[in-house]
């Protein structure tokens, strides 16, 4: 299963989420303040007016094991940000987290308050998207059981779901439901996007902190292809995070159609250049002065001797046969 280039290239939202989750987990563990961040009871939110819990409950994990497996899955799902574009992926994270928070408040009203904090909504909503949208690259069998290359992601998700049962199972269930609602579009939430002024503000203030260096493609060695390749590389770097942040609808996204079309056009141009380079024969070496003098001593004019040596690749024997044969190739 290919997730694109390694690291956080074209995935600033994922990079920011991981940094926020790791920092919140460590800080809440050091200060012993995790109980002030989660939604332990709906009365804390509505009667005590602790509204910050609606935003902070999805930041810290409760244990190191949850942080490890959850971080791996968040990093794996960065491919969705590259596919959707950062603007659309950010909206996906916001909508699924809001749906999951609503479901957790409903559970709290029903007397189920032991729901694990952390970005379970994003992870398990991403798992639903992973199930429907990511194709199987290859399959294999283990003891007669047919598996695919996607099985490792499911194993990590199951481990995270049951790591602190039942609290993590409740959180994972809310995330799965929110992911299913988003993917099936039962509610008109799939078209939601942040307003342009908000994305512009995030791009101006947060993007410089989250930006990863662009990877340059290697320079080809084919003569005549370097200039075109440089233009293509500069075009990719010129888009950079602007295209990723705005999403496919605004010319962004790692795998959007315009980028793929440019890459295919560039590949076809390189193939044409290579074909022309291979089809063009090398220029013949000029006749040596020694061979010219030898043929002249045999009574042939210098111009005819030069033409014969050029045709015969400076082979004096073949050139002599060519001249003696009346100009016919030997």
N, C-alpha and C positions, 0 to 999 in steps of 0.2 A: 504494500500500500504506500503510494507516494504522497508525501505531504509537502512537496516543494523543497526549496532550499532550507538548510538548517538555520537555527537562530530565529530572531524576531524580525527579519526583513519583511516589510509590508504587513506587519502585524503589531502596530503600536498599542492597540486596545488590549490585546492579550498580554503584552509586556506590562502595561499599567495595572491590569487586574492581578497578575501574579505578584508584582511588587507590593500592591496594596494588601493582598491576602497574607503574604509572608510577613510584612511589617506589622499588620494588625494582630496576627497570631502571636508573634514574638512579644509585642508590646503588652497585649492583654495578659499573656502568661507571666511576664515579669512583674507587672503592676497588680496582678490578681483582680482584674476588673472585667473579666469576661462576663460575669453575671449581670453587669450593667449594660451589656451590648445586645444580648439576645432577646427574643420574644418569649419570655418564660410564662407570661400571662397577659391576656388582653386588657386586664385591669391596669397594668403598668402603663399601657399606651393610652388608653382612653380616660381612665379615672385619675391617674396620677400625672397625665399629660407628658409622659416621657416619649415624645414623638421621635426622638433620635433613634430609638430602637428599630423603627421601620427601615432605617437606612444602614444602621451598623450591624444588624443581625446577620447580614450576608458577607461580612468582611472576614472575621477570624474563624479559623478552624479550632476545634476543641482539643485536638491531640496532634502529636507529630506524625503519627501514621496517617491520619486524615489529610494532613498537609502534604505529605509525600505523594500519596495516590491521587489526591485532588489536583495537585500541581502538575503531575504527569498528564492527567487527562485534559486540563486546561491548555497545556502546551501542545498536546496532540491536536486539539480542536482549533488551533490557530489557522488551519487550512480553510475553515469556514470564513474567517476574516479575509483571507486572501481571495476567496471565491466571491463573497458578497461585497467586499469593500468595507473599510473600517466604519464608515458612517452607518451603513445598514447593519453591520454586526453589532455596533454599539446600541442601536435601537433594539436588536434582538435580545441582547443582554438585559436591557432596561425593562422590556415588556415581559419577558419570562420571569425576571426577578419580582416584578410587581404582581404578576399572577400567583407566583408561589407564595409571596408574602400574604396575599389575600387568603389563600387556602390555609396557611398556617394560623392566621387569625381565626378562621372558621373552626379549625381543630381546637384552638385554645378555648373558644366559646363552648365547644362540646366537651371540654374537660381534658383534652390531650394537649398538655403544655410542654412535654418533654421532647421538643423538636431540636435537633442539632443545629447550631449556627454554622455559617459558612456559605460559600457560593454554590450550594447544591443545585439551585435553580438553573444556573448557567451550565453546569456540568451535565446534569441529567436531561435538560432540554437539548443540549448539544448532542447527547447520546441518541435521542430520538432522531434528530437530524442526521446523525451519523448512520443510523440504521437504514433510513430511507434514501439518502442522497449519495452515499459513498459506495461505489460498486466494489465487488470482490475482484482482486487482482489475480489470485491463484488459490487453489484449494489443495488440501493434503489430508491424509488419513492417519489417525493414531489409534492403534488397536481396533481397527475396523470402523472407527468413528470419523465421519467426514467433517473436517474443520476448514476454516478459511483464514486468510491473513488478518482478518478483523477480530479474531478471537481474543487476542491479547488485550485489546481495549475493553472488551466485555468482562474479562477476568478482573482487570483493575477496577471497573465500575462495580462489580459484585463485591469485591473486597472493601471498597469504600462504603458501599451500602450497608454491609453487615459489620463494619468495624466497631461501632458502638450501638449495637441493636438494643432497643428499638428506635432510639432517637434519630440515628442516621437513616434508618429505613423510612421513617415518616418524612424526613427532609427530602430524601431521594424520590419518594412517591409524589410529593408536591412538585418536584422538578420535572418528573416524567409527565405528569398531567399537564403542566404548563407548556412543555415542549410539544405534546400531542395537540393541544389547542392551537398553538402557533403553526405547526406544520400542516394541519388539516384546514386551517383558516376558518374554523367554525365561528370565531368571533372576528370582526373586521379589524384585526390587529397587525396583519402582515404588512400592510401598507404604511404603517407608522414609521416616520423618520424624524430625527431631530431637525429643528428649523435651521436654516442656513446661517443665521447670525450666531447660533450656539456652536455649530461645527467650526465656523471661522474663528470664534474665540478660543476653542479648544486647540485648533491648529496653531494659532499664534502663541499661546501661552504654554501648552502642555507638549506639543509635538517636538519642540527642540530637546526636551528632556527624554523623550521616548524614542527618538529617531535612531535607527540602526544604519550603519554604513551600507551603501548599495554595493552589490557584487558585480564587478566588471566581467564581461565575457572575455575569453582569451582571444588574443589577436590572431587571425589566420595568417598562414604563411603563403597563401596563394597570391601571386602578383596581381595587382589591380583590385584586390578585395579589401585592402586595409582601410581605404577611405570610406567605403560603404559600411564596413563593420563599425568604424568609429562613429559614423552618423547614427547607426542603429543603437550603439551603446549609449551615446549621448541622449538619444531620444528616450531610452528607458530610464536613465538617471534623471532626465528633466521632468518626467512624470513623477517618479518616486512616490513620496507619501501623499502628495496632493491628490493623485488619482486614487490611491488606496483609500484615503479618508473620505473622498466624495462618493465612492461607490461606483458600480458598473453603469448606473443610469447617468452618471456625470463623467464618463470616460475613465473610471477607475476599476479596481479589482485586479487581482493577480492573473486570473484566468478569464478575463472578459473577452468578448468576441473581437474587439478592435485590436487588442494586444496580440491575440492569436493570429489574426489576419496579417498584422505587421511582421510577426515572426515567420509565418509561412512565406510571405513575399520576400523577406530577406533571405530565407533558406533557398528559395528558387533562384534568386539572383546569384547566390554563391555557387549553386550548381551550374548555372549557365557560364559563369566566369571560369570555373574549373574545367568545364567541357571545352570552352574556347582555348584555354591554356593548353589542354592536352592535345587538341586537334591541330594546333599551330605547330608545324615542324620547326626544329631549330635552324637558325641561319647557317648556311654552309661556310666552312672555313675558307679564307682566301687562298688561292694557289700559292705554293711556295716558289720563291725565286729560283731555287735550284732545279725544281721540276720544269719550270718554264724554260730555263736555259737548255735543259736536256732535250726537250721537244723541239726547241728552235734549232738546235744542232742537228736534229734529224730532218730539217727542211720544212717544218710547219711554221706558218706565220704565228706571231706572238698572240694575236687576238683569238685565233682558232685554238691555240694551245691553252690559253686561259679559260676559254669556254669549256673545253673538253675536261680539264682538271676540275672545274667547278661542278660539272655534271657527274663526274666519277669520284667525288669526294677526295680529291687530291691524290688519287691512286694513279701513279704514272703508267703502270702497265695497262690498266683499264682505259686510261685516256689515250694511250698509243693505239690500242685496238680500236677504240672509238673513231680516231682520226683515220686510221688505215681502212676502216670499214666504210668510209665515206660519210661519216656523221651519224651512223646508226649505233644504238647502244650495244655494248658487247653482250 
